Amino acid sequence: MPIATTFNEIVEAADSLSMTDQEALVDLLRHRLAAARRQELERAVREARREFESGQAQIASVAEIMDDLTIQD
């Protein structure tokens, strides 16, 4: 079972690391975030392709899409 750690505890633990280790931690986190974003994008593309292939996708102009986005905000 994972141990619950607060954000503040993590920051304090990071502060106790050497500069080299802090830089390595930042690099590691950036790579993990990039990988997570890539996976999310891949999932979205697969879903969009499924919708397109099943006929659920709608054709729209850029202006219509932008209008839809501003209405949702």
C-alpha positions in Angstrom: 0.0 0.0 0.0 1.5 3.4 -1.0 2.4 5.9 1.8 0.3 9.1 1.6 2.7 12.0 1.3 1.6 15.7 1.1 2.9 18.0 -1.5 4.7 20.0 1.1 6.5 17.0 2.4 7.7 16.2 -1.2 8.9 19.8 -1.7 10.7 19.7 1.6 12.3 16.3 0.7 13.4 17.8 -2.6 14.9 20.8 -0.8 17.1 18.4 1.1 18.6 17.0 -2.1 21.9 18.2 -3.6 21.6 20.6 -6.6 22.6 17.7 -8.9 19.9 15.5 -7.5 17.3 18.3 -7.7 18.2 18.8 -11.3 18.0 15.1 -12.0 14.5 15.0 -10.2 13.3 17.9 -12.4 14.5 16.2 -15.5 12.9 12.9 -14.5 9.6 14.7 -13.8 9.7 16.6 -17.1 10.2 13.3 -19.0 7.4 11.6 -17.1 5.0 14.5 -17.8 5.9 14.5 -21.5 5.3 10.7 -21.7 2.0 11.1 -19.9 0.9 13.9 -22.3 2.0 11.7 -25.3 -0.1 8.9 -24.0 -3.1 11.1 -23.5 -2.7 12.5 -27.0 -2.4 9.0 -28.5 -5.6 8.0 -26.6 -7.4 11.1 -28.0 -6.3 10.3 -31.5 -7.4 6.7 -31.3 -10.8 7.9 -30.0 -11.1 10.5 -32.8 -10.3 7.8 -35.4 -12.9 5.5 -34.0 -15.5 8.2 -34.0 -14.6 9.1 -37.6 -14.6 5.5 -38.8 -18.0 4.9 -37.1 -19.5 8.1 -38.6 -19.8 9.9 -35.3 -17.4 12.7 -36.3 -19.0 15.9 -37.6 -17.4 18.1 -40.3 -17.0 21.6 -39.1 -15.1 24.8 -40.1 -12.4 26.3 -37.8 -14.8 29.1 -37.0 -17.5 26.6 -35.9 -15.0 24.7 -33.7 -13.8 27.9 -32.1 -17.4 29.0 -31.5 -18.1 25.7 -29.8 -15.0 26.0 -27.6 -15.9 29.5 -26.5 -19.4 28.4 -25.7 -18.1 25.6 -23.5 -15.8 27.9 -21.5 
